[in-house]
Amino acid sequence: MNNPHLHLRIETTKKSRIKELDTEPIPFGKIFSDHMLVANYSQGNWQDVQIIPYGPIDLSPATSALHYGQAIFEGMKAYKNSNGEPLLFRPDANHQRINQSAERLCMPAIPESIFIDGLKELIKLDDDWIPNKNGSVLYIRPIYFAVDESVGLKPSDSYKFIIISCPVGAYYSHPVKLIVTEKYVRAFEGGTGAAKVAGNYAASLIADREAKEKGYDNVIWLDGIHRRYIEECGTMNLAFVIDGVVVTPKLTGTILAGITRDSVLTLCRDWGIPVEERAIAIDEIVQAYHQGTLTEAFGMGTAATIAHISTIGYQGEDMIYLR
Ligand SMILES: *Cc1c(COP(=O)(O)O)cnc(C)c1O
C-alpha cells in the first residue's frame, strides 16, 4: 500500500453498448457495462490503475492463477435511490473481505484508494447501467488473481485486480428447492471455506450438477467431520425459523461470512426478533419439520438476495412447503 492516493487514468468508450439493455428480462451475468477498472501489482507496488472500455485482456498460457488457482473474487451491488443517485451497499465490508481472502492465499492487500475510490469512479461513469426497474440492479464483480508467467509453485510476485459490472434481474425467480449432499464436502477447518476463493466454486460444481439432475436448484452442505451440521448453500448463507427464533450456523471458519447474513442478523436484533448463531444438526431440522415448529427457511446472499426455501431434500425425503 505504497500509494495511498489514487492515480487513475480514465479512457472512456467511443461507443456505449447501453442499447443491449433493452432486453427483458435481463439475463443474469451476461451483459457487461461499458467500462472496467484494471490495476496491476508488481515489484511490490500497485500501479497502472485505469478505467478503460470493457473488453478482453491479454494473458500468457503460463499465467500462474490458471495453474495453481491463486484467484479470489467479490460480489456486490449498486442501486439507485429515488432521486436517481447511485448507491453502493456496504462496499467497505467487501473491501475488508477481499483482503481477508487475499491474506489466506498469500496475495498482497488491495488499498482502499483502488478498491473503494476506484469503484466509485467506475460506478459514476457507468451509472446509466444501474437498472431502475422492478428488482433489477447492477451486480459488481471484483476479481483478483496471480499473473506471474511461471509454472513454479510459489506465491506470485505480480497480480491483476479488475472490477467489471453487469445489470441483473433476480437470481432465483421462484422459491428455492435444496437437497442436502452427503457425498461431497465444501470446506474443512483450516481450509479455504471462509474465503471467496475461485477454486471453492469449481469444487462445488459436481454436487450442484447432481442436485439439478434430481430436480433441485442447489445443495445444502454439511460439515466435513460429522457430516451432520448444516453449513451453507455455496452461493448463500442459510437461516431457519424454529419456534419463532431465527437460527443460523455460526461462523466457524468453514462458512463464508456473508454481508447479507450480517445485515439480516443485525436487522433482526434491531427489530427484537430472537436470533441464535449456533451449530444446527440436520436431524434438528428434520425433527422441527415433523413437529411443525420449523416455520420458515431462507437463503441470504448478494446475488440470491433473501431467497425463500420451499423444499429441503434429505435422505430421500422432501420437507416441503415450509411457509
Ligand atoms: C458470496 C457468498 C455468500 C454470500 O455472501 P454475501 O456477502 O452476502 O454476498 C455465501 N456463501 C458463499 C460460499 C459465498 O461465496
The ligand as an SDF file (V2000), in Angstrom:
LIG
                    3D

 15 15  0  0  0  0  0  0  0  0999 V2000
  -20.5620  -14.7220   -1.5310 C   0  0  0  0  0  0  0  0  0  0  0  0
  -21.0210  -15.9110   -0.7860 C   0  0  0  0  0  0  0  0  0  0  0  0
  -22.0870  -15.8760    0.1220 C   0  0  0  0  0  0  0  0  0  0  0  0
  -22.9170  -14.6340    0.3500 C   0  0  0  0  0  0  0  0  0  0  0  0
  -22.1660  -13.5640    0.8110 O   0  0  0  0  0  0  0  0  0  0  0  0
  -22.7300  -12.0720    0.6490 P   0  0  0  0  0  0  0  0  0  0  0  0
  -21.6640  -11.2130    1.1740 O   0  0  0  0  0  0  0  0  0  0  0  0
  -23.9780  -11.9890    1.4310 O   0  0  0  0  0  0  0  0  0  0  0  0
  -22.9950  -11.8940   -0.8060 O   0  0  0  0  0  0  0  0  0  0  0  0
  -22.3810  -17.0250    0.8370 C   0  0  0  0  0  0  0  0  0  0  0  0
  -21.6940  -18.1690    0.6500 N   0  0  0  0  0  0  0  0  0  0  0  0
  -20.6670  -18.2380   -0.2200 C   0  0  0  0  0  0  0  0  0  0  0  0
  -19.9180  -19.5120   -0.3440 C   0  0  0  0  0  0  0  0  0  0  0  0
  -20.3160  -17.1210   -0.9720 C   0  0  0  0  0  0  0  0  0  0  0  0
  -19.3190  -17.2060   -1.8490 O   0  0  0  0  0  0  0  0  0  0  0  0
  1  2  1  0
  2  3  1  0
  2 14  2  0
  3  4  1  0
  3 10  2  0
  4  5  1  0
  5  6  1  0
  6  7  2  0
  6  8  1  0
  6  9  1  0
 10 11  1  0
 11 12  2  0
 12 13  1  0
 12 14  1  0
 14 15  1  0
M  END
$$$$
